[in-house]
């Protein structure tokens, strides 16, 4: 299947899943936070994907090979499975929180959450633009070169930095504070993924050990 066909199928499938996750637990279609989040998420993924389709289709292909079945390392299969379940749980918990009024989130805070969602996805896509080998699974290709400039000059895993921003934004965008609780297991799983990934990169990617000595922080500058 050509890349554009895969992108179309992936987009349609992704929207269908999000519609189910948002509006079935909400019990109504009258949920403006859900609609705004859906639009922001769709535009923040489609526009950069179309750009990559035009400029670097190979990088887009790498990003679309995602999920547990795409991982080659057993630990990463387990980690990504838990991460996906945590993300799905975050969305559903946030929607249920809004539906039953467990926490009261002002509209302004929800809109800030949407900005964070867009920002997190923008960081992820910028990483792919700066490093065409930034795949969705943990692997090192035979001709892969070390990326050490741009966002990679700030932290060693800027893609995951974008993921953290996204995790913070999702519950707020959906009108929930309780959904933020699931950030903690998400961060634990992310930390495990980073440690295992760095072990692989140190063994198989030329120059990575020197890069680690030069760029000290994995995820957040001056923190970790």
C-alpha positions in Angstrom: 0.0 0.0 0.0 1.4 3.4 -0.9 2.2 5.9 1.8 -0.7 8.2 1.0 -3.1 5.2 1.3 -1.6 4.2 4.6 -1.9 7.8 5.9 -5.5 8.0 4.9 -6.4 4.7 6.5 -4.5 5.6 9.6 -6.2 9.0 9.8 -9.7 7.6 9.4 -9.1 4.8 11.9 -7.6 7.2 14.4 -10.5 9.6 14.2 -13.0 6.8 14.6 -11.2 5.5 17.7 -11.1 9.0 19.3 -14.7 9.6 18.5 -15.6 6.4 20.4 -13.2 7.1 23.3 -14.6 10.6 23.7 -18.3 10.5 23.1 -19.3 7.0 24.3 -18.0 7.6 27.9 -19.4 11.2 27.7 -22.9 9.8 26.9 -23.6 12.8 24.6 -22.4 14.6 21.6 -22.9 17.9 23.3 -19.3 18.0 24.7 -17.5 21.0 23.2 -14.2 20.1 25.0 -14.2 16.8 23.2 -14.9 18.4 19.8 -12.2 21.1 20.2 -9.7 18.5 21.3 -10.6 16.2 18.3 -10.1 19.1 15.9 -6.8 20.3 17.5 -5.4 16.7 17.5 -6.5 16.0 13.9 -5.0 19.2 12.5 -1.9 18.9 14.6 -1.2 15.5 13.1 -2.6 15.8 9.6 -0.8 19.0 8.6 2.7 17.9 9.6 2.0 14.4 8.1 1.1 16.0 4.8 4.3 18.0 4.9 6.3 14.9 5.5 4.5 13.1 2.8 5.7 15.8 0.4 9.2 16.3 1.7 10.3 13.0 3.4 7.8 10.1 2.9 10.4 7.6 4.3 10.3 9.5 7.7 6.5 9.4 7.6 6.6 5.6 6.9 8.8 5.2 10.0 6.3 7.2 12.1 3.4 5.1 11.0 5.1 1.8 12.0 3.9 2.1 15.6 2.5 -0.1 18.3 3.7 -3.2 20.2 3.9 -5.4 17.0 6.3 -3.0 15.5 8.8 -3.3 18.4 11.7 -5.8 18.0 12.6 -5.9 21.7 10.4 -7.8 24.1 10.7 -5.2 26.9 9.7 -2.4 24.4 6.6 -4.5 23.4 5.6 -4.6 27.1 6.4 -0.9 27.7 4.5 0.4 24.6 1.5 -1.8 25.5 1.4 -0.3 29.0 1.9 3.2 27.6 -1.0 2.8 25.1 -3.3 1.5 27.8 -2.3 4.4 30.1 -3.1 6.9 27.4 -6.4 5.3 26.6 -7.2 5.2 30.3 -6.3 8.9 30.6 -8.7 9.9 27.9 -11.6 7.8 29.3 -11.0 8.9 32.9 -10.9 12.5 31.8 -14.2 12.2 29.9 -15.9 10.4 32.8 -14.6 13.1 35.1 -16.1 15.8 33.0 -19.4 13.8 32.6 -19.9 13.3 36.3 -18.4 16.5 37.5 -15.7 15.1 39.7 -13.6 18.2 39.1 -14.5 21.6 37.8 -12.2 22.8 35.1 -12.8 26.4 33.7 -13.1 26.7 29.9 -9.9 28.8 29.9 -8.0 25.9 31.4 -9.4 23.5 28.8 -8.3 25.8 26.0 -4.8 26.0 27.6 -4.9 22.2 27.5 -5.6 22.3 23.8 -2.6 24.6 23.3 -0.5 22.1 25.1 -1.8 19.3 23.0 -0.9 21.2 19.8 2.5 22.2 21.2 3.3 18.6 22.2 2.4 17.2 18.8 4.3 20.1 17.1 7.4 19.2 19.1 7.0 15.5 18.1 6.7 16.4 14.4 9.5 18.9 14.5 11.7 16.1 15.8 10.8 14.0 12.8 11.6 16.9 10.5 15.0 17.4 12.1 15.7 13.7 12.3 14.1 11.5 9.6 15.2 8.4 11.5 13.0 9.2 14.5 10.8 6.2 14.3 7.8 5.3 16.4 9.6 2.1 17.5 13.0 1.5 19.1 15.4 0.5 16.3 18.7 1.5 14.7 18.9 1.3 10.9 22.1 0.3 9.0 22.6 3.7 7.5 21.3 5.8 10.4 23.2 8.9 11.4 23.3 10.5 14.8 21.1 13.5 15.3 22.7 16.0 17.7 21.5 19.5 16.7 18.2 21.4 16.9 16.0 19.9 19.7 18.6 17.1 20.1 21.0 19.7 21.3 18.8 20.4 24.3 17.7 16.9 25.3 18.5 13.4 24.1 14.9 12.4 23.6 12.9 15.5 22.5 10.2 13.2 21.0 9.4 12.1 24.5 9.4 15.6 25.7 6.7 16.3 23.3 4.8 13.3 24.6 5.0 14.6 28.2 3.6 18.0 27.1 0.8 16.1 25.3 0.0 14.0 28.4 -0.4 17.1 30.5 -2.6 18.8 27.9 -5.0 15.9 27.2 -6.9 15.9 30.6 -7.0 19.6 30.8 -8.3 19.9 27.2 -11.0 17.4 28.1 -12.1 19.3 31.2 -10.5 17.1 33.8 -8.0 17.3 36.7 -8.3 13.7 37.7 -6.9 12.6 34.4 -3.6 14.2 35.4 -3.2 11.3 37.9 -2.3 9.0 35.0 0.7 11.1 34.1 2.7 9.4 36.8 2.5 5.9 35.4 3.0 7.4 32.0 6.3 9.0 33.1 7.5 5.8 34.8 6.9 3.8 31.6 8.5 6.5 29.6 11.6 6.4 31.8 11.9 2.7 31.3 11.6 3.1 27.6 14.3 5.7 27.5 16.8 3.6 29.6 16.3 0.6 27.4 16.5 2.7 24.2 19.7 4.3 25.3 21.2 0.9 25.9 20.5 -0.1 22.3 21.7 3.3 20.9 24.9 3.1 22.9 25.6 -0.3 21.4 24.5 0.2 17.8 24.5 3.9 16.9 28.0 5.4 16.1 28.8 8.4 18.2 26.0 8.0 20.7 28.3 7.6 23.8 30.0 10.8 23.0 26.7 12.5 22.4 25.5 11.3 25.9 28.5 13.0 27.5 27.8 16.2 25.7 24.0 16.4 26.1 23.4 15.6 29.7 19.6 15.7 29.9 17.3 13.0 28.6 13.9 14.6 28.8 13.8 18.0 30.5 16.7 20.5 30.5 18.3 20.9 33.9 15.9 18.3 35.4 16.5 14.8 33.9 
